[in-house]
């Protein structure tokens, strides 16, 4: 009985935190954001509910949303200064994911992938979406999709679990898939993935890394959200049987062993909601940042004390994460006041870094203004 009462209290506190007021204006957020010495962060563009981002032809950036539209931001290819923002698609079902390839913008919807041909030159009169594939489930829970083209020229598409916790992997849920640009040859790349909303390929090795959001309602501090690395096609990362590589699920973990599944490459905080991530390949930041993995933590909604709400950086050595430290902070203020929620990161051609904030309807730009001497990101103990 005591345990049950404690659980109810924890759930009540979690919901209270989720319902607490959120201050979400870009001009408010930018006053609070901080970056390491030598860097500057500025408001780059105002965009309605920006989530995932992708670059198109020179001077074009595209952003998906959960509110039915896709936006385009024009920018000067030399100065990187943002120009006008226009909506180029409307009426889609949570078109979070955007991926550009050879003049065509691929856009995710819950149950399908569409594309906008020749969009770079048609922002004022965008084409009607063309269907690429409608072979995905139509459940909306975790149905929004981050998408990206891999080094193999295939489009990678995640299919989240349609629940907090359930065993429906055999129905095509809880995985990451890939297909040819025409929608053919759809296949599973990773299984046991609850809800990945960001992935990228490590320069050099070409290995696929992805974020995964852990299940809810096992307490404030478990299970960990995950940063994962795919080592072979089709491997299983544990969901719904094992979470964070160490926690057997109380409902679906009976008779299972976490040792049978691929453990996380790094265990993140519980409920921090890691979304978009990118490996840094630019030359503007100090050399020590080359190959660093930037991760946008959207922030908790079901924790008695909020966590996340920042952009983190994972430093890798030999294909392993050796540190995980903050890069952009200040989205979360005192008394759990929320000034914004980072959703994705995207490198501009000059090596500066964009951060989308869907709560503040903003995209920020982080630039390096310090000396060119090498500086190392701070380290934490590996775990």
Secondary structure, DSSP 8 states (H G I E B T S, - for coil): -HHHHHHHHHHHHHHHHHHS-B---HHHHTTT-EE-TTEEEEEEEE-TT--SEEE-STTEEEE--SSS-EEEEEE-TTT--EEEEEEEE-S-S----EEEETTEEEEE-SS-EEEEETGGG-STT----EEEE--S----TT----EEE-TTS-EEEEE--SSSS---GGGT-SEEEEE-TTS-S-EEEEES-S----EEE-TTT--EEEEE---SSS-TT-S--EEEE--STTEE--TTTEETTTEE-TTT-TT--GGGS---SEE--TT--EEEEEE---SSS-GGGTT-EEEEE---SSSSS----EEEEEEEETTEEEEEEEEEE-SB-GGG-B---EEEEEE-TTS-EEEEETTTTEEEEEEE-S-SS----------
